Amino acid sequence: MIRPLLIFGSLLMLAACNDKANDRSSTHSTAPEPAKARTVLEFLQNPEALEDTWAKCRNDPGGLGKTAECVNAGYAKERLMMLGRERAIQSLKR
């Protein structure tokens, strides 16, 4: 008599655990995906976006400054200073 109750209780516990796992996966799939970071080339081709992004990144170097978007904007700024816009774009298109 006790053995069937233990088996039944164990199955109930496993079913409850499975429901919680399914709940987590369903909320994860509905979460919005983060925006894709622009590349160095995209920043070089769009100077307004580069200036806007670079201003935000400089203002928050400990938070935003470490994101892929800010790192790419920083590299774009460096390439602009070293090579100029046209040469920097051409070097990345190769």
N, C-alpha and C positions, 0 to 999 in steps of 0.2 A: 504494500500500500504506500509506503513512504517513497519507494523508488520511483513510481510513476509521477508522484508529486514533485520530486526533485528534478526529474527530466522536464516536466511541464514548466516548472519555474525557471529552469535554465533556458529553455526555448523562449519564454516570454522576455527574459533579460536580453537575449541576443536580438530578438526582434526590436526591442526598444533601442538598443544601440544602433542597429541598422537604420532606423528611422532618423535618428539624430545625424548620422553620417550623410544621409540623403538630403536633409535640411541644409546642411553646410554647403554641399555641392550645388544646390539649386540657388542659394543666395550668391554664391561666387560667380555663377554664370551670368547673373543679371547685373552685376556690377559693371559700371562703365569702364571701358579700357582707357588707360592713360594715352594722351595724345603722343604721337610719334615725334621724336625730337627732329628738328630740321638739321640738315647736314651743313658742313662748312661751305660746300658749293652753293647750296640754296641760300645761305646767308650772303655770300659774295654776290649772287645774282639779284638779291633783294636788299639794297642798302637800308631802306626804311625799317624792315623787320629786324635787321642786324642792330641798328641804333636803338630801337625800342627794347629789344631783348637785352642788349648789353647794358642799358641804363638800369633795368630791373635787376640784373645779375650783380652789378656793382653795388647796388643799394642793399643787397642781402647776400653777401658772400658766404656766410655760414649756412644758409638754408638753400636758397635758389642757386647760389653760385656753384654748388657741387652737382647740379643736375646735368644730364647729357646736353640739354639745350644750351646751358650757359657755357659748358666746356667747349662745345662746337662754336659758339659765338666768339669765345676768347681766341680760339685758333684762327677764326676768320679775321678777327681784328689784327692779329699778329701777321698773317699773310698779307693783309692790305698794307701794313706799314713796311714790310720787307720788300714786297714785289709790286705793289700797285694792283688795282682791281683786275685789269685785263690779263696780266701775267699770272696772277694768282688763280684766276678761273681756268686759264689754259693749262696750268700745271696740274690741276685736279681733274681735268677732262681726259688726260692721257690714259 
